[in-house]
Each structure stands twice: as C-alpha cells, then as structure tokens.
Amino acid sequence: MTKRARTAEGKKIILDSNALFVPSQFRIDIFEELRKLLNVNFEAVLLSPNLQELEQLADSESPKMRKNAGFALRLAEKCRLVDVDERDGLSPDDVIVNVAKEWNCPVFTNDRQLRKRLRNINVPVIYVRQKSRLMIDGRL
C-alpha cells in the first residue's frame, strides 16, 4: 500500500462498513455531508474486509438487515475499493486502524470502540452527531 493520503481527487477518507448504513438509519446523504464538513475534495475508500462484512450482512436471515445491507452495498459502489492483505486473526476494525495509521487519513465510523482506538493513535474520526449531522474529532 502507498503511504500517501492525498490523491488527485483529494484527501482519502476510509469508511467503516457502518458508515454506509447512516443514510438508511438517519436519512443523511453522507457524501454531501462529507463535502460540507471537510470543504475539500475527498475520495471515499472502502477496504476489502469491510466490503466482505457488508456482503455477509446482505446474506443474513433478517429481511431488514438484508435490505439495509443491500442499500449499503449500492453506496459502496461510489467508493474506491482497496484490497488489503488480510493477516490471520485481524478483524475489519484492526485493518482499518492499521491502514488509517499508515496513510494518516481520517476514518468515518460510528463504532465507539473503533473511534476510541483511532483517537488513541491520533487519527481523526468522522461520526454522526445527534442523528442529524456529521462531526469530526481530531485535526485533518
């Protein structure tokens, strides 16, 4: 993987799989809100373990989860997929932490434990605040 967090399109933002559920949960257009929040061009990045996580959820037994995961997979098509070498025993969250630290780029997640882990290593975190808007914790 490259260590550069800037691209021709702008800054990379890693999306956790739960970030792609935000539009169906809270009726927030995440891509437009990210544009407003960051005020720079950005490239939404989805790591391969997170895509696999979404695909597994789309095959779940719950009809509601299948529907929401299907919608999230359609949103995932707007993101650049980055294949990551998966090491044995690493969870999708572990992979996000490693890549975000390597690239020095922000992560969009609502997972409290993941947010805390990222902030402990000084990675900016974007999350939903008051079910209505996106906020960033940390400096870009």
C-alpha positions as CSV (number, residue, x, y, z in Angstrom):
1,M,0.0,0.0,0.0
2,T,1.1,3.5,-0.6
3,K,1.7,5.9,2.3
4,R,0.3,8.9,0.6
5,A,-3.1,10.0,1.9
6,R,-3.6,12.6,-0.9
7,T,-4.7,11.7,-4.3
8,A,-5.5,13.7,-7.5
9,E,-9.1,13.6,-6.2
10,G,-8.2,14.9,-2.8
11,K,-7.9,13.5,0.7
12,K,-8.8,9.9,1.3
13,I,-11.5,9.1,3.9
14,I,-11.7,5.5,5.0
15,L,-15.3,4.4,5.5
16,D,-16.2,1.7,8.1
17,S,-19.0,-0.6,6.9
18,N,-21.4,1.0,9.5
19,A,-20.9,4.4,7.8
20,L,-22.7,3.1,4.8
21,F,-25.8,2.4,6.9
22,V,-26.1,6.0,8.0
23,P,-28.2,7.1,5.0
24,S,-30.8,4.4,5.7
25,Q,-30.7,4.9,9.5
26,F,-30.7,8.7,9.8
27,R,-31.6,10.0,6.3
28,I,-28.2,11.7,5.9
29,D,-26.5,12.0,2.5
30,I,-23.1,11.0,3.7
31,F,-21.2,12.1,0.6
32,E,-22.7,15.6,0.5
33,E,-22.3,16.0,4.3
34,L,-18.6,14.9,4.0
35,R,-18.1,17.5,1.3
36,K,-19.6,20.2,3.5
37,L,-17.7,19.1,6.6
38,L,-14.3,18.8,5.0
39,N,-14.6,21.6,2.5
40,V,-12.0,19.8,0.3
41,N,-12.2,17.2,-2.4
42,F,-12.0,13.7,-1.0
43,E,-12.0,10.1,-2.1
44,A,-14.2,7.7,-0.1
45,V,-12.3,4.5,0.4
46,L,-13.7,1.1,1.4
47,L,-11.3,-1.6,2.4
48,S,-11.9,-5.2,1.2
49,P,-12.6,-6.7,4.7
50,N,-15.4,-4.1,5.1
51,L,-16.9,-5.0,1.8
52,Q,-16.8,-8.6,2.8
53,E,-18.5,-7.7,6.1
54,L,-21.3,-5.9,4.1
55,E,-21.7,-8.9,1.8
56,Q,-22.1,-11.2,4.8
57,L,-24.7,-8.9,6.3
58,A,-26.6,-8.9,2.9
59,D,-26.9,-12.7,3.3
60,S,-28.2,-12.5,6.8
61,E,-31.5,-14.1,7.9
62,S,-33.2,-10.8,8.9
63,P,-35.1,-9.3,6.0
64,K,-34.5,-5.8,7.4
65,M,-30.7,-6.3,7.6
66,R,-30.6,-7.8,4.1
67,K,-32.4,-4.7,2.8
68,N,-30.2,-2.2,4.6
69,A,-27.0,-4.1,3.7
70,G,-28.1,-4.2,0.0
71,F,-28.5,-0.4,0.1
72,A,-25.1,-0.1,1.8
73,L,-23.6,-2.2,-1.0
74,R,-25.1,0.1,-3.6
75,L,-23.5,3.1,-1.8
76,A,-20.2,1.2,-1.6
77,E,-20.1,1.3,-5.4
78,K,-19.4,5.1,-5.0
79,C,-16.2,4.3,-3.1
80,R,-12.8,3.2,-4.2
81,L,-12.3,-0.4,-3.1
82,V,-8.8,-1.0,-1.8
83,D,-7.7,-4.7,-1.5
84,V,-5.9,-5.2,1.7
85,D,-3.7,-8.2,2.6
86,E,-5.7,-9.8,5.4
87,R,-3.5,-11.2,8.1
88,D,-4.7,-14.1,10.1
89,G,-6.8,-13.0,13.1
90,L,-7.2,-9.4,12.2
91,S,-10.8,-8.1,12.3
92,P,-12.0,-5.5,9.8
93,D,-11.6,-2.9,12.6
94,D,-7.9,-3.9,13.1
95,V,-7.4,-3.5,9.4
96,I,-8.9,0.0,9.4
97,V,-6.7,1.0,12.4
98,N,-3.6,-0.2,10.6
99,V,-4.4,1.4,7.2
100,A,-5.5,4.7,8.8
101,K,-2.3,4.9,10.8
102,E,-0.2,4.1,7.7
103,W,-2.0,6.5,5.4
104,N,-2.5,9.1,8.2
105,C,-6.1,9.7,7.0
106,P,-9.4,10.1,8.7
107,V,-12.0,7.4,9.2
108,F,-15.8,7.7,9.1
109,T,-17.3,5.3,11.7
110,N,-20.0,5.3,14.4
111,D,-18.4,2.4,16.2
112,R,-17.5,3.8,19.7
113,Q,-14.7,1.3,20.4
114,L,-13.1,1.8,17.0
115,R,-13.4,5.6,17.4
116,K,-11.6,5.4,20.7
117,R,-8.8,3.2,19.2
118,L,-8.4,5.6,16.4
119,R,-8.3,8.7,18.6
120,N,-5.7,7.0,20.8
121,I,-3.3,6.9,17.9
122,N,-4.3,10.5,16.8
123,V,-6.3,9.5,13.7
124,P,-9.2,12.0,13.0
125,V,-12.6,10.4,13.2
126,I,-15.8,11.4,11.5
127,Y,-19.1,10.3,13.1
128,V,-22.8,11.1,13.3
129,R,-23.8,13.7,15.9
130,Q,-27.4,14.0,17.2
131,K,-28.6,11.7,14.4
132,S,-28.6,14.7,12.1
133,R,-25.1,15.8,11.1
134,L,-21.5,14.7,10.7
135,M,-18.8,15.8,13.1
136,I,-15.0,15.4,13.1
137,D,-13.0,14.6,16.2
138,G,-9.3,15.5,15.6
139,R,-7.4,17.6,13.1
140,L,-7.0,16.9,9.5
